Amino acid sequence: MVNGAFGVGKTTIANRLLNEIENSMIYDPEEIGYMLRNVIPIDIKRTESTRGDFQDLDLWRELTVDMAKKLISKYEINLIVPMTIRKIEYFQYIYNGFKSIDEQTYHFCLNASKETIYERLRLRGEEEGNWCFQQTDKCLEAYKRYDFGEYIETERNSIDEIIQDLKGKLIYL
């Protein structure tokens, strides 16, 4: 699991890890969220997700874990899971669900300053003030307040240094 605020470097790190970890694939739970956003009736979404965040849907969390189990079982593959998850109870549900599937589950929470994150969001073409920008303070506060496992600094370290650090922390079977 590669967690962190939007713009912190999750996708970049996940794509590089894909090239470094044999027999792996990227599994992005946002895709499940997009699907649910399209199929769940509006009245149910309003009841379960008053803020419009698909992570508030119980079914998103359940399907995120269930799909991971099916992917690992069917393809016997290592999953690299980039995701922005800041609610500790959602994180614990998914992390514990992944751990029940594979004891060799790791979680890394990428970190950078608000200014760096904003600059990265701008560089990737995000519109100032959009959803990604709105989540930054919430994410940074949650990552300070709760234990999201191992934190990896992305601001002062190169991508190569981060990848080497992560690879050193992983246990290969």
C-alpha positions as a Markdown table, in Angstrom:
| # | Residue | x | y | z |
|---|---|---|---|---|
| 1 | Met | 0.0 | 0.0 | 0.0 |
| 2 | Val | 1.4 | 3.4 | -1.0 |
| 3 | Asn | -0.7 | 6.0 | 0.7 |
| 4 | Gly | -0.5 | 9.8 | 1.0 |
| 5 | Ala | -2.1 | 13.1 | 0.0 |
| 6 | Phe | -2.9 | 13.8 | -3.7 |
| 7 | Gly | 0.3 | 15.1 | -5.3 |
| 8 | Val | 2.7 | 13.5 | -2.8 |
| 9 | Gly | 4.1 | 11.0 | -5.4 |
| 10 | Lys | 2.1 | 7.8 | -5.0 |
| 11 | Thr | 1.6 | 7.2 | -8.7 |
| 12 | Thr | 5.2 | 7.9 | -9.5 |
| 13 | Ile | 6.4 | 5.6 | -6.8 |
| 14 | Ala | 3.9 | 2.9 | -7.6 |
| 15 | Asn | 4.9 | 2.9 | -11.3 |
| 16 | Arg | 8.5 | 2.6 | -10.4 |
| 17 | Leu | 7.9 | -0.2 | -8.0 |
| 18 | Leu | 6.0 | -2.0 | -10.7 |
| 19 | Asn | 9.3 | -2.2 | -12.7 |
| 20 | Glu | 11.2 | -3.3 | -9.6 |
| 21 | Ile | 9.0 | -6.0 | -8.1 |
| 22 | Glu | 8.6 | -9.1 | -10.1 |
| 23 | Asn | 5.2 | -10.6 | -10.7 |
| 24 | Ser | 3.3 | -7.4 | -9.7 |
| 25 | Met | 0.5 | -5.2 | -10.9 |
| 26 | Ile | -0.9 | -1.8 | -9.8 |
| 27 | Tyr | -4.3 | -2.1 | -8.2 |
| 28 | Asp | -6.0 | 1.2 | -7.8 |
| 29 | Pro | -9.1 | 1.1 | -5.5 |
| 30 | Glu | -10.2 | 4.5 | -7.0 |
| 31 | Glu | -11.4 | 2.5 | -10.0 |
| 32 | Ile | -13.9 | 0.6 | -7.7 |
| 33 | Gly | -15.0 | 4.0 | -6.4 |
| 34 | Tyr | -15.6 | 5.3 | -9.9 |
| 35 | Met | -17.7 | 2.3 | -10.7 |
| 36 | Leu | -19.7 | 2.6 | -7.6 |
| 37 | Arg | -20.3 | 6.3 | -8.2 |
| 38 | Asn | -21.8 | 5.3 | -11.6 |
| 39 | Val | -24.0 | 2.4 | -10.5 |
| 40 | Ile | -25.3 | 3.2 | -7.0 |
| 41 | Pro | -28.6 | 5.2 | -7.0 |
| 42 | Ile | -28.3 | 8.8 | -6.0 |
| 43 | Asp | -30.5 | 8.4 | -2.9 |
| 44 | Ile | -28.3 | 5.7 | -1.5 |
| 45 | Lys | -25.1 | 7.8 | -2.2 |
| 46 | Arg | -26.7 | 10.7 | -0.4 |
| 47 | Thr | -27.5 | 8.6 | 2.6 |
| 48 | Glu | -24.1 | 6.8 | 2.9 |
| 49 | Ser | -21.8 | 9.5 | 1.4 |
| 50 | Thr | -23.1 | 12.9 | 2.3 |
| 51 | Arg | -19.8 | 14.6 | 1.2 |
| 52 | Gly | -19.8 | 12.8 | -2.1 |
| 53 | Asp | -16.7 | 10.8 | -1.3 |
| 54 | Phe | -17.0 | 7.2 | -2.5 |
| 55 | Gln | -14.7 | 6.1 | 0.4 |
| 56 | Asp | -17.6 | 6.7 | 2.7 |
| 57 | Leu | -19.5 | 3.9 | 1.0 |
| 58 | Asp | -19.3 | 0.7 | 3.0 |
| 59 | Leu | -19.3 | -1.2 | -0.3 |
| 60 | Trp | -16.2 | 0.6 | -1.5 |
| 61 | Arg | -14.2 | -0.7 | 1.4 |
| 62 | Glu | -15.6 | -4.2 | 1.2 |
| 63 | Leu | -15.0 | -4.4 | -2.6 |
| 64 | Thr | -11.5 | -3.0 | -2.3 |
| 65 | Val | -10.5 | -5.9 | 0.0 |
| 66 | Asp | -12.6 | -8.5 | -1.9 |
| 67 | Met | -11.1 | -7.5 | -5.3 |
| 68 | Ala | -7.6 | -7.7 | -3.9 |
| 69 | Lys | -8.3 | -11.2 | -2.6 |
| 70 | Lys | -9.6 | -12.2 | -6.0 |
| 71 | Leu | -6.7 | -10.7 | -7.9 |
| 72 | Ile | -4.1 | -12.4 | -5.7 |
| 73 | Ser | -5.9 | -15.7 | -5.7 |
| 74 | Lys | -6.6 | -15.8 | -9.4 |
| 75 | Tyr | -3.3 | -14.5 | -10.7 |
| 76 | Glu | -0.9 | -15.2 | -7.8 |
| 77 | Ile | 0.5 | -11.7 | -8.2 |
| 78 | Asn | 1.9 | -9.0 | -5.9 |
| 79 | Leu | -0.3 | -5.9 | -5.7 |
| 80 | Ile | 1.0 | -2.4 | -5.5 |
| 81 | Val | -1.9 | -0.3 | -4.2 |
| 82 | Pro | -1.6 | 3.5 | -4.5 |
| 83 | Met | -4.4 | 5.3 | -2.6 |
| 84 | Thr | -5.1 | 8.4 | -0.7 |
| 85 | Ile | -6.8 | 7.3 | 2.5 |
| 86 | Arg | -6.9 | 9.5 | 5.5 |
| 87 | Lys | -9.8 | 8.2 | 7.7 |
| 88 | Ile | -8.1 | 5.9 | 10.2 |
| 89 | Glu | -11.0 | 3.5 | 10.5 |
| 90 | Tyr | -11.1 | 3.1 | 6.7 |
| 91 | Phe | -7.4 | 2.6 | 6.6 |
| 92 | Gln | -7.5 | 0.0 | 9.4 |
| 93 | Tyr | -10.3 | -1.9 | 7.7 |
| 94 | Ile | -8.5 | -2.1 | 4.3 |
| 95 | Tyr | -5.1 | -2.7 | 5.8 |
| 96 | Asn | -6.3 | -5.5 | 8.1 |
| 97 | Gly | -8.3 | -6.9 | 5.2 |
| 98 | Phe | -5.2 | -7.0 | 3.0 |
| 99 | Lys | -3.2 | -8.5 | 5.9 |
| 100 | Ser | -5.8 | -11.3 | 6.3 |
| 101 | Ile | -5.2 | -12.1 | 2.6 |
| 102 | Asp | -1.4 | -11.8 | 2.7 |
| 103 | Glu | 0.6 | -11.5 | 5.9 |
| 104 | Gln | 3.4 | -9.9 | 3.8 |
| 105 | Thr | 1.3 | -6.7 | 3.4 |
| 106 | Tyr | 3.2 | -3.4 | 3.8 |
| 107 | His | 1.9 | 0.1 | 4.1 |
| 108 | Phe | 4.0 | 3.2 | 3.4 |
| 109 | Cys | 2.6 | 6.7 | 3.9 |
| 110 | Leu | 4.4 | 9.2 | 1.6 |
| 111 | Asn | 4.9 | 12.7 | 3.1 |
| 112 | Ala | 5.8 | 16.2 | 1.8 |
| 113 | Ser | 5.0 | 19.7 | 2.9 |
| 114 | Lys | 1.8 | 21.4 | 1.9 |
| 115 | Glu | 3.7 | 23.8 | -0.4 |
| 116 | Thr | 5.5 | 21.0 | -2.2 |
| 117 | Ile | 2.2 | 19.0 | -2.6 |
| 118 | Tyr | 0.5 | 22.1 | -4.0 |
| 119 | Glu | 3.3 | 22.7 | -6.4 |
| 120 | Arg | 3.2 | 19.1 | -7.6 |
| 121 | Leu | -0.6 | 19.4 | -8.1 |
| 122 | Arg | -0.1 | 22.5 | -10.2 |
| 123 | Leu | 2.6 | 20.9 | -12.3 |
| 124 | Arg | 0.4 | 17.9 | -13.1 |
| 125 | Gly | -2.3 | 20.3 | -14.3 |
| 126 | Glu | -4.8 | 20.2 | -11.4 |
| 127 | Glu | -7.0 | 23.2 | -11.1 |
| 128 | Glu | -6.4 | 25.4 | -8.1 |
| 129 | Gly | -8.9 | 24.7 | -5.4 |
| 130 | Asn | -10.2 | 21.4 | -6.8 |
| 131 | Trp | -10.9 | 18.2 | -4.8 |
| 132 | Cys | -7.2 | 17.3 | -4.6 |
| 133 | Phe | -6.3 | 20.7 | -3.2 |
| 134 | Gln | -9.2 | 20.5 | -0.8 |
| 135 | Gln | -8.0 | 17.2 | 0.7 |
| 136 | Thr | -4.4 | 18.3 | 1.4 |
| 137 | Asp | -4.9 | 19.8 | 4.8 |
| 138 | Lys | -7.2 | 17.0 | 5.9 |
| 139 | Cys | -4.7 | 14.4 | 4.8 |
| 140 | Leu | -1.7 | 16.1 | 6.4 |
| 141 | Glu | -3.6 | 16.5 | 9.7 |
| 142 | Ala | -4.8 | 12.9 | 9.7 |
| 143 | Tyr | -1.3 | 11.6 | 9.0 |
| 144 | Lys | 0.1 | 13.6 | 11.9 |
| 145 | Arg | -2.7 | 12.7 | 14.3 |
| 146 | Tyr | -3.0 | 9.0 | 13.7 |
| 147 | Asp | -0.5 | 6.2 | 13.1 |
| 148 | Phe | -0.5 | 5.3 | 9.4 |
| 149 | Gly | 2.5 | 3.0 | 9.8 |
| 150 | Glu | 5.8 | 3.8 | 8.1 |
| 151 | Tyr | 6.2 | 7.4 | 6.8 |
| 152 | Ile | 8.4 | 8.0 | 3.8 |
| 153 | Glu | 9.7 | 11.6 | 3.1 |
| 154 | Thr | 9.3 | 12.5 | -0.6 |
| 155 | Glu | 10.4 | 16.1 | -0.4 |
| 156 | Arg | 14.1 | 15.8 | 0.2 |
| 157 | Asn | 14.7 | 12.4 | -1.3 |
| 158 | Ser | 15.0 | 11.5 | -5.0 |
| 159 | Ile | 12.7 | 8.9 | -6.5 |
| 160 | Asp | 15.6 | 6.5 | -6.8 |
| 161 | Glu | 16.4 | 6.9 | -3.1 |
| 162 | Ile | 12.8 | 6.3 | -2.2 |
| 163 | Ile | 12.6 | 3.2 | -4.3 |
| 164 | Gln | 15.8 | 1.8 | -2.8 |
| 165 | Asp | 14.5 | 2.5 | 0.6 |
| 166 | Leu | 11.1 | 0.8 | 0.0 |
| 167 | Lys | 12.8 | -2.2 | -1.7 |
| 168 | Gly | 15.0 | -2.6 | 1.4 |
| 169 | Lys | 11.9 | -2.7 | 3.6 |
| 170 | Leu | 10.1 | -5.4 | 1.5 |
| 171 | Ile | 10.5 | -9.1 | 2.1 |
| 172 | Tyr | 10.5 | -11.1 | -1.1 |
| 173 | Leu | 9.1 | -14.6 | -1.0 |
